[in-house]
Structure formats: C-alpha cells, structure tokens
C-alpha cells in the first residue's frame, strides 16, 4: 500500500475539494454573484473577489477586494461601509 503524499495527508475534510466549492473555498454563491456584479470604483476592473462574513457584532457583510489595484471595501445591505465603521463593528464585545 502506498503512503499518501504529504499534501493529501495533511488536508482536513473542510479543505477537500467539492464540486460546488472548489478546493478550500470560503466563497459561496451569494458572494460570487456580488463579485461578478461589481466593478472596482477606483480602477474599473471586474476582477473582484468577494466573501460573505459575519462581524463580531453579529452583522452580515460582504468584503470585496480588487485584484488589479488592491482596493478593499465592505458592503452591508447594498451600502458601502467605511473602514472606520467596520472596525467599530468588529471591536470585542465585553
């Protein structure tokens, strides 16, 4: 019996490729559609990656990043959030 390669042996079940998500994908269909429907406001590129996330305060947001110019932004309920607003929402709850 052959020994599995180091890369295969160290993968967890969450990292395994699936037909819907691809290898170790954190992006789900809603975030993919957000990325495909947006252009970067800074450079106009359509090469945008977006992920859905839940912030410390429990609010759901989408984080997006432009591949060309590396501009990053957050969207909640269709409105962009400022960096300062996102940081305030992610402060540790006492």
N, C-alpha and C positions, 0 to 999 in steps of 0.2 A: 504494500500500500504506500502511495507517495504522500509525502508530507505537504500540507497546504503552504502556499507561499506566505511570506511574512505579511504582505498587504492584505491578503484574503483572511488570514488567521486573526488579524487584529481588528477587523471590522465588526461593529456591533450590528444588531438587527436593524436599528434605525438608519444605519449608513448603507444598508444593502439597496441595490438598485431596484426600483419597481417600475412597471410600465407607465404609471401616471406621473411619478415624481422625478425620475432620474436619480442618479447617484447622490445621496446625501443632500437632497434638495430641501431647502427651507421655504421655498416659494410655492404657494398654492394658486389655484386658478384665478381667484379674485385679484391677487397681487399681479399675476401675469397680465391680466386684462388692463389693470391700472398702468403698468409699464408700457404696454403696447399702445395705449390711448393717449399717452403724454409725450410731449417733446420737452427738452430742456429749455427753460426760459432764457438761459444765459447764452447757449451756443446754437440752439435749434436742433440738436441731434435727437434722433429717435432711438438711439442706443441707450436705453434707460433700464436699470434693474430696480425692481420694487419688491419689498417684502411687507407683509402684514405683521404687526406686533402689538402686544398689549403692554402699556406703560405701567409703572409702579402704582399709579393711582387707579388702575383698572380700565383706563380708556383705550379703545382700539384705534390705532393709527396705521398709516402706510408710510414706510420710509422709502425714498427713491434716491437713486444716485445715477449721475450721467457718466457713461464710460468715456466720453470724449474729454470733457473739461473738469470732471470730478466734482461738479456742483452737487450738493446734497440737500434734500428737503423732506418735510413731513407733511402729510395730508390727513385731515380728520373731517369726516362728513363733507367732503368736497372742497374744504377750505385749507389753504396752506397755513401751517403753524410756524411761528418764528422759532429760531433756535432757543432763545431765552424762555419761551413758553414751554417748549418740550422739556428743557432742563428743569423748570419749575414742576412739571408734572411727574418727573422721574425722581424727585427727592425722596429720600427714605421716609416712610411714614412711621412716626413714633408711637 
